Amino acid sequence: MSIRINLQYAKALNLELIEKGIEVWIRRLTAQVRFKTKDGWTRSYEAIIDTGAPVSVIPPSISEEVDKNILADYAISGIVPHQEAVLPVKVADVWCAFLDEERISKSLKIKAYLSTDHRVPLVLGFENLLSKAILYSDCKGNKSFIEI
């Protein structure tokens, strides 16, 4: 049986572009998530849901306390195709669960990139996560949820 967890929208003006007279809104779909530790679960963290991310990315401030099975060293890159724009990570299996004000999902074993850079945000991507769930997003109507 699946469970529906409500998601949130975050919205802020791009202040650098506003200074140039251009109005651009930065919109993000976010979820509350927690991770399995050796002794239980972490507190809840706000994560960006990124449908363009093939794998979730976890910053060291979270991954240090998470129970994990490290699989390999790796490096990821994004839209900037320069060698200096590469981020070293460890590929790992971790367990997570989504939650909202009323419910908590079953736990999911996911692949994640564990970053060594503290500036990296917590991002939830496709592999073993969005690929196993139904994601509903209606920004105009301000309604979103994930069904796991």
MARTIKOL-597270 format. One line per 2 residues: for each residue z, y, x of N, C-alpha, C. Coordinates in Angstrom, 1 decimal, m for minus. Layout:
MARTIKOL-597270
Z/Y/X/Z/Y/X/Z/Y/X ~ ...
end
This chain:
MARTIKOL-597270
0.0/m1.2/0.8/0.0/0.0/0.0/0.0/1.2/0.9 ~ m0.8/2.2/0.6/m0.9/3.4/1.4/0.0/4.5/0.9
0.3/5.4/1.7/1.2/6.5/1.4/0.5/7.8/1.7 ~ 0.7/8.8/0.9/0.0/10.1/1.1/1.0/11.1/1.7
0.6/11.7/2.8/1.5/12.7/3.5/0.8/14.0/3.5 ~ 1.4/15.0/3.0/0.9/16.4/2.9/0.8/17.0/4.3
m0.3/17.7/4.5/m0.6/18.5/5.7/m0.5/20.0/5.5 ~ m0.6/20.8/6.5/m0.5/22.2/6.4/m1.7/22.9/7.1
m2.0/24.1/6.6/m2.9/25.0/7.3/m2.2/26.1/8.0 ~ m2.6/26.3/9.2/m2.1/27.5/10.0/m3.2/28.5/10.1
m3.0/29.8/10.0/m4.0/30.8/10.0/m3.5/32.0/10.7 ~ m4.3/32.5/11.7/m4.0/33.7/12.4/m5.3/34.4/12.8
m5.2/35.7/12.9/m6.3/36.5/13.4/m6.5/36.4/14.9 ~ m7.7/36.3/15.4/m7.9/36.3/16.8/m7.8/37.8/17.3
m6.7/38.0/17.9/m6.4/39.4/18.3/m7.3/40.0/19.3 ~ m7.8/39.2/20.2/m8.7/39.7/21.2/m10.0/40.2/20.6
m10.5/39.4/19.6/m11.7/39.8/18.9/m11.5/41.0/18.0 ~ m10.3/41.1/17.4/m10.0/42.2/16.5/m10.1/43.5/17.3
m9.6/43.5/18.6/m9.7/44.7/19.5/m11.2/45.1/19.7 ~ m12.1/44.2/19.5/m13.5/44.5/19.7/m14.2/44.8/18.3
m13.4/44.8/17.3/m13.9/45.1/15.9/m14.5/43.9/15.2 ~ m14.2/42.7/15.7/m14.7/41.5/15.0/m13.6/40.7/14.4
m13.7/40.4/13.1/m12.7/39.7/12.4/m13.0/38.2/12.5 ~ m12.2/37.4/13.2/m12.3/36.0/13.2/m10.9/35.4/13.0
m10.9/34.5/12.1/m9.6/33.8/11.8/m9.6/32.5/12.6 ~ m8.4/32.2/13.2/m8.2/30.9/13.8/m7.5/30.1/12.8
m8.1/29.0/12.4/m7.5/28.1/11.4/m7.3/26.7/12.0 ~ m6.2/26.2/11.7/m5.8/24.8/12.2/m5.2/24.0/11.1
m5.6/22.8/11.0/m5.0/21.8/10.1/m3.9/21.1/11.0 ~ m2.6/21.1/10.4/m1.5/20.6/11.2/m0.8/19.5/10.4
0.0/18.7/11.1/0.8/17.6/10.5/2.1/17.6/11.3 ~ 3.1/17.1/10.6/4.4/16.8/11.2/4.3/15.3/11.6
4.7/15.0/12.9/4.6/13.7/13.4/5.8/13.4/14.3 ~ 6.2/12.2/14.4/7.2/11.8/15.3/6.8/10.5/16.1
7.4/10.3/17.2/7.0/9.2/18.1/8.2/8.2/18.3 ~ 7.9/7.0/18.5/8.9/6.0/18.8/9.4/6.1/20.2
10.7/6.0/20.4/11.3/6.0/21.7/12.0/4.7/21.9 ~ 12.6/4.4/23.0/13.3/3.2/23.3/14.5/3.0/22.3
15.1/4.1/21.9/16.3/4.1/21.1/16.1/4.5/19.6 ~ 14.9/4.8/19.2/14.6/5.2/17.8/13.4/6.0/17.7
13.5/7.3/17.2/12.3/8.1/17.0/12.7/9.5/17.6 ~ 11.6/10.2/18.0/11.8/11.6/18.4/12.0/12.5/17.2
12.3/13.7/17.4/12.4/14.7/16.3/11.0/14.9/15.8 ~ 10.8/15.6/14.7/9.4/15.9/14.2/8.8/17.0/15.0
7.5/16.8/15.3/6.7/17.9/16.0/5.5/18.3/15.2 ~ 5.1/19.5/15.3/3.9/20.0/14.6/2.7/19.7/15.5
1.7/19.0/15.0/0.6/18.6/15.8/m0.7/19.2/15.1 ~ m1.7/19.5/16.0/m3.0/19.9/15.5/m3.8/18.7/15.2
m4.4/18.6/14.0/m5.3/17.6/13.7/m6.7/18.0/14.1 ~ m7.3/17.3/15.0/m8.6/17.7/15.6/m9.6/16.6/15.3
m10.5/16.8/14.4/m11.5/15.8/14.1/m12.6/15.7/15.1 ~ m12.6/16.7/16.1/m13.5/16.6/17.2/m12.9/15.9/18.5
m11.6/15.5/18.4/m11.0/14.9/19.5/m11.1/13.4/19.4 ~ m11.7/12.7/20.3/m11.8/11.3/20.2/m10.5/10.5/20.3
m9.5/11.1/21.1/m8.2/10.5/21.3/m7.1/11.6/21.2 ~ m5.9/11.2/20.7/m4.8/12.1/20.7/m4.4/12.5/22.1
m3.8/13.7/22.2/m3.3/14.2/23.5/m1.9/14.6/23.3 ~ m1.0/14.1/24.2/0.4/14.4/24.1/0.9/15.1/25.3
1.5/16.3/25.2/2.0/17.0/26.4/3.2/16.3/27.0 ~ 3.5/16.6/28.2/4.6/15.9/28.9/6.0/16.2/28.3
6.2/17.3/27.7/7.5/17.6/27.0/7.8/16.6/25.9 ~ 6.8/16.0/25.4/7.0/14.9/24.3/6.8/13.6/25.0
5.8/13.4/25.8/5.5/12.0/26.3/6.6/11.5/27.2 ~ 7.4/12.4/27.8/8.5/11.9/28.7/9.5/11.1/27.9
9.7/11.4/26.7/10.8/10.7/25.9/10.2/9.5/25.0 ~ 8.9/9.4/25.0/8.2/8.4/24.1/8.2/7.1/24.8
8.4/6.0/24.0/8.2/4.6/24.5/6.7/4.4/24.5 ~ 6.2/4.0/25.7/4.8/3.9/25.9/4.4/2.7/26.8
3.2/2.3/26.6/2.6/1.2/27.4/1.4/1.9/28.1 ~ 1.6/2.3/29.4/0.5/3.0/30.1/m0.6/2.0/30.5
m1.8/2.3/30.2/m2.9/1.4/30.4/m3.8/1.8/31.6 ~ m3.9/3.1/31.9/m4.8/3.5/33.0/m4.6/5.0/33.3
m5.0/5.4/34.5/m5.2/6.8/34.8/m6.6/7.2/34.4 ~ m6.8/8.4/34.0/m8.1/8.9/33.5/m8.1/10.4/33.7
m9.3/11.0/33.4/m9.5/12.4/33.4/m10.3/12.8/32.2 ~ m10.0/13.8/31.5/m10.7/14.2/30.3/m11.3/15.6/30.5
m12.4/15.9/29.9/m13.0/17.3/29.9/m13.4/17.6/28.6 ~ m13.7/18.9/28.4/m14.1/19.4/27.1/m15.4/20.1/27.1
m15.5/21.2/26.5/m16.8/21.9/26.3/m17.2/22.6/27.6 ~ m16.3/22.8/28.5/m16.7/23.5/29.8/m17.0/22.4/30.8
m18.3/22.3/31.3/m18.7/21.1/32.1/m18.5/21.3/33.6 ~ m17.3/21.9/34.0/m17.1/22.1/35.4/m16.0/21.2/35.9
m16.0/20.8/37.2/m15.1/19.9/37.7/m13.6/20.4/37.6 ~ m13.5/21.8/37.8/m12.2/22.4/37.7/m11.6/22.4/36.3
m12.4/22.1/35.3/m12.0/22.0/33.9/m11.6/20.6/33.4 ~ m11.3/19.8/34.4/m10.9/18.4/34.1/m9.4/18.3/34.0
m8.9/17.5/33.0/m7.5/17.4/32.9/m7.1/15.9/33.2 ~ m6.2/15.7/34.2/m5.8/14.3/34.5/m4.8/13.9/33.4
m5.0/12.6/33.0/m4.1/12.1/31.9/m3.8/10.6/32.3 ~ m2.9/10.1/31.6/m2.7/8.6/31.5/m3.0/8.1/30.1
m3.8/7.1/30.1/m4.1/6.5/28.8/m3.0/5.5/28.4 ~ m2.4/5.6/27.2/m1.3/4.8/26.8/m1.4/4.4/25.4
m0.7/3.3/25.0/m0.4/3.0/23.6/1.0/3.6/23.3 ~ 1.1/4.2/22.2/2.3/4.8/21.7/2.4/4.5/20.2
3.6/4.6/19.6/3.7/4.5/18.1/4.1/5.8/17.6 ~ 3.5/6.2/16.4/3.9/7.4/15.7/3.9/7.2/14.2
4.5/8.2/13.6/4.5/8.2/12.1/4.4/9.7/11.6 ~ 3.7/9.8/10.5/3.5/11.2/9.9/4.7/11.3/8.9
5.0/12.6/8.7/6.0/12.9/7.6/5.8/14.2/7.0 ~ 6.3/14.4/5.8/6.3/15.7/5.1/7.7/15.9/4.5
7.8/16.8/3.6/9.1/17.1/3.0/9.7/15.9/2.2 ~ 8.9/15.0/1.8/9.3/14.0/0.9/9.2/12.5/1.4
8.2/12.3/2.3/7.9/11.0/2.7/7.6/10.8/4.2 ~ 7.7/9.6/4.6/7.3/9.2/6.0/6.4/8.1/5.9
5.3/8.1/6.8/4.4/7.0/6.8/4.9/5.8/7.5 ~ 4.1/4.7/7.4/4.4/3.5/8.2/4.1/3.9/9.7
4.6/3.2/10.6/4.3/3.5/12.0/2.9/3.0/12.4 ~ 2.3/3.7/13.3/0.9/3.4/13.7/0.9/3.3/15.2
0.3/2.2/15.8/0.1/2.1/17.2/m1.2/2.8/17.5 ~ m1.2/3.8/18.4/m2.4/4.6/18.7/m2.6/4.7/20.2
m3.8/4.9/20.6/m4.2/5.3/22.0/m3.9/6.8/22.1 ~ m3.4/7.2/23.2/m3.2/8.6/23.4/m3.4/8.9/24.9
m3.8/10.1/25.2/m3.9/10.7/26.5/m2.6/11.4/26.8 ~ m1.8/11.0/27.8/m0.6/11.7/28.1/m0.9/12.7/29.2
m0.8/13.9/28.9/m1.1/15.0/29.8/0.0/15.2/30.8 ~ m0.4/15.7/32.0/0.6/16.2/33.0/0.8/17.7/32.9
m0.1/18.4/32.1/m0.1/19.8/32.1/0.7/20.2/30.8 ~ 1.8/21.0/31.1/2.7/21.5/30.0/2.0/22.5/29.0
0.9/23.0/29.4/0.2/24.0/28.5/m0.6/23.3/27.4 ~ m0.8/22.0/27.5/m1.6/21.3/26.5/m0.9/21.2/25.2
m1.5/21.5/24.1/m0.8/21.3/22.8/m0.9/19.8/22.3 ~ 0.0/19.5/21.4/0.0/18.2/20.8/m1.2/18.1/19.8
m2.2/17.2/20.1/m3.4/17.1/19.3/m3.5/15.6/18.8 ~ m3.8/15.5/17.5/m4.1/14.2/16.9/m5.5/14.0/16.7
m6.1/13.0/17.4/m7.6/12.7/17.3/m7.9/11.4/16.6 ~ m9.1/10.9/16.8/m9.6/9.8/16.0/m9.1/8.4/16.3
m9.1/8.0/17.6/m8.9/6.7/18.0/m7.6/6.1/17.4 ~ m7.6/5.1/16.6/m6.5/4.4/16.1/m5.6/5.2/15.1
m6.1/6.4/14.8/m5.3/7.3/13.9/m6.1/7.8/12.8 ~ m6.9/8.8/13.0/m7.8/9.2/11.9/m8.8/8.2/11.5
m9.1/7.3/12.4/m10.1/6.2/12.1/m9.5/5.2/11.2 ~ m8.2/5.2/11.0/m7.5/4.2/10.1/m6.9/4.9/8.8
m7.2/6.1/8.6/m6.6/6.8/7.5/m7.7/7.6/6.7 ~ m7.3/8.0/5.5/m8.2/8.9/4.8/m7.7/10.3/5.0
m8.5/11.2/5.4/m8.2/12.6/5.6/m8.8/13.5/4.6 ~ m8.0/14.2/3.8/m8.5/15.1/2.8/m8.2/16.5/3.2
m9.2/17.4/3.2/m9.0/18.8/3.7/m9.8/19.7/2.8 ~ m9.0/20.5/2.0/m9.6/21.6/1.2/m9.0/22.9/1.6
m9.5/23.5/2.6/m9.0/24.8/3.1/m9.0/25.9/2.0 ~ m10.1/26.0/1.3/m10.3/27.0/0.3/m9.2/26.8/m0.8
m8.9/25.6/m1.2/m7.9/25.4/m2.2/m6.5/25.2/m1.6 ~ m6.3/25.3/m0.2/m5.1/25.2/0.5/m4.4/23.8/0.1
m5.2/22.7/0.1/m4.6/21.4/m0.1/m5.2/20.5/0.9 ~ m4.3/19.7/1.5/m4.7/18.7/2.5/m3.7/17.6/2.6
m4.1/16.4/2.9/m3.2/15.3/3.1/m3.9/14.2/3.9 ~ m3.1/13.3/4.4/m3.6/12.1/5.0/m3.0/10.9/4.3
m3.9/10.0/4.1/m3.4/8.8/3.4/m3.5/7.6/4.3 ~ m2.4/7.0/4.6/m2.3/5.9/5.6/m1.8/4.7/4.9
end
